Amino acid sequence: MRPTVAPRPSSTAEPAPAAGISRQELLGLRAEDDAVWSALYLIRAISHADDADAALRVNALAEVDQALIAVDDALSLARSRASSVARDPIDQLRRDVGMMREDMYLRPEALDGRIGRLRQALLTLIGRGP
C-alpha cells in the first residue's frame, strides 16, 4: 500500500513576475492589456450598432432592440476594462443606448441619426484610447 499525501491548499496568489520585470512594468503591461480589451469591446459595440442600423433599414424593430442590447453589453464589458478617464463617456453612451431602446417604438424616425451619432462617438472614444 502506498502512503497517501494530503492535498495542499491551492494558492490564489499571483505567480511571481519573471526576473527583471519590475512591479511598475507589470502594472504598465496590465494597463495596456486592459486598454486593448476595452478597445476590442468598443469595436464590438460598433459592429452591433451597424447591425441595429441594418435592421432599422428593413423596419425590423425587434432585431434593432436585440442589437442595441448587444451594444449595451459590449459597452459594459468595455467599461470594466477601461481607464478611469474613459468610464464616464462609456457610461453616457450606455445611457444613450437605453434611451434609444425606450424611444424606439415612439420615435423610430429619429433612431437612424442617433445610431449614427453613437457609432461616431464610439469611433472617437477608440481614437482617444480607452
C-alpha positions as CSV (number, residue, x, y, z in Angstrom):
1,M,0.0,0.0,0.0
2,R,1.3,3.4,-0.9
3,P,1.1,6.3,1.5
4,T,-1.3,9.0,0.6
5,V,-0.3,12.6,0.5
6,A,-2.7,15.1,1.8
7,P,-3.5,17.7,-0.8
8,R,-2.0,21.1,-0.3
9,P,-4.3,24.1,-0.3
10,S,-4.0,25.8,-3.6
11,S,-2.6,29.3,-3.6
12,T,-4.7,32.0,-5.2
13,A,-1.8,34.4,-5.1
14,E,-0.4,35.6,-8.4
15,P,2.8,33.9,-9.6
16,A,5.9,35.9,-9.1
17,P,6.9,38.0,-12.1
18,A,9.8,36.9,-14.2
19,A,13.2,38.1,-13.2
20,G,13.9,41.6,-14.5
21,I,10.3,42.7,-14.6
22,S,9.6,45.4,-12.1
23,R,6.2,45.9,-10.5
24,Q,5.8,49.2,-12.4
25,E,6.4,47.4,-15.7
26,L,3.9,44.8,-14.8
27,L,1.3,47.4,-14.0
28,G,2.0,49.1,-17.3
29,L,1.6,45.9,-19.2
30,R,-1.7,45.2,-17.4
31,A,-2.9,48.7,-18.2
32,E,-2.0,48.2,-21.9
33,D,-3.8,44.8,-21.9
34,D,-6.9,46.4,-20.4
35,A,-6.8,49.2,-23.0
36,V,-6.6,46.7,-25.8
37,W,-9.5,44.7,-24.4
38,S,-11.6,47.8,-23.9
39,A,-11.0,48.9,-27.5
40,L,-12.0,45.5,-28.8
41,Y,-15.2,45.7,-26.8
42,L,-15.9,49.2,-28.2
43,I,-15.3,47.8,-31.7
44,R,-17.8,45.0,-31.0
45,A,-20.2,47.8,-29.9
46,I,-19.7,49.5,-33.3
47,S,-20.4,46.2,-35.0
48,H,-23.7,45.8,-33.1
49,A,-24.6,49.4,-33.8
50,D,-24.2,48.6,-37.5
51,D,-26.4,45.6,-37.1
52,A,-29.0,47.8,-35.4
53,D,-28.8,50.3,-38.3
54,A,-29.2,47.5,-40.9
55,A,-32.2,46.1,-39.1
56,L,-33.7,49.6,-38.8
57,R,-33.5,50.0,-42.6
58,V,-35.8,47.0,-43.1
59,N,-38.0,48.1,-40.2
60,A,-37.2,45.1,-38.0
61,L,-37.6,46.8,-34.7
62,A,-37.3,43.6,-32.6
63,E,-33.9,43.0,-34.2
64,V,-32.9,46.6,-33.6
65,D,-33.8,46.2,-30.0
66,Q,-31.7,43.0,-29.7
67,A,-28.7,44.7,-31.4
68,L,-29.0,47.7,-29.0
69,I,-29.0,45.2,-26.1
70,A,-25.8,43.8,-27.6
71,V,-24.3,47.3,-27.9
72,D,-25.0,47.9,-24.2
73,D,-23.5,44.5,-23.2
74,A,-20.3,45.4,-25.2
75,L,-20.1,48.8,-23.6
76,S,-20.5,47.2,-20.2
77,L,-17.5,44.9,-21.0
78,A,-15.5,47.9,-22.4
79,R,-16.2,49.9,-19.2
80,S,-14.9,47.1,-17.0
81,R,-11.5,47.2,-18.7
82,A,-11.4,51.0,-19.5
83,S,-9.3,53.5,-17.8
84,S,-10.9,55.8,-15.2
85,V,-10.9,58.6,-17.7
86,A,-12.9,56.6,-20.3
87,R,-15.5,55.3,-17.9
88,D,-17.7,58.4,-17.8
89,P,-18.1,58.7,-21.6
90,I,-18.9,54.9,-21.8
91,D,-21.5,55.4,-19.0
92,Q,-23.0,58.2,-21.0
93,L,-23.1,56.1,-24.2
94,R,-24.8,53.3,-22.2
95,R,-27.5,55.8,-21.1
96,D,-27.9,57.0,-24.7
97,V,-28.4,53.4,-25.8
98,G,-31.0,52.8,-23.1
99,M,-32.9,56.0,-24.2
100,M,-32.8,54.7,-27.8
101,R,-34.4,51.5,-26.7
102,E,-37.1,53.4,-24.7
103,D,-37.8,55.7,-27.6
104,M,-37.6,53.2,-30.4
105,Y,-41.3,52.4,-30.7
106,L,-42.3,56.0,-30.0
107,R,-40.0,57.9,-32.4
108,P,-38.3,55.4,-34.8
109,E,-37.8,58.1,-37.4
110,A,-35.0,59.7,-35.3
111,L,-33.3,56.4,-34.5
112,D,-31.1,56.2,-37.6
113,G,-29.4,59.5,-36.7
114,R,-29.0,58.6,-33.1
115,I,-27.3,55.3,-34.1
116,G,-25.0,57.2,-36.5
117,R,-24.0,59.5,-33.7
118,L,-23.5,56.6,-31.3
119,R,-21.2,55.0,-33.9
120,Q,-19.3,58.2,-34.3
121,A,-18.9,58.7,-30.6
122,L,-17.6,55.1,-30.3
123,L,-15.0,55.8,-33.0
124,T,-13.9,59.0,-31.3
125,L,-13.6,57.1,-28.0
126,I,-11.4,54.4,-29.6
127,G,-9.3,57.1,-31.2
128,R,-8.7,58.7,-27.8
129,G,-7.7,55.4,-26.2
130,P,-9.9,53.7,-23.7
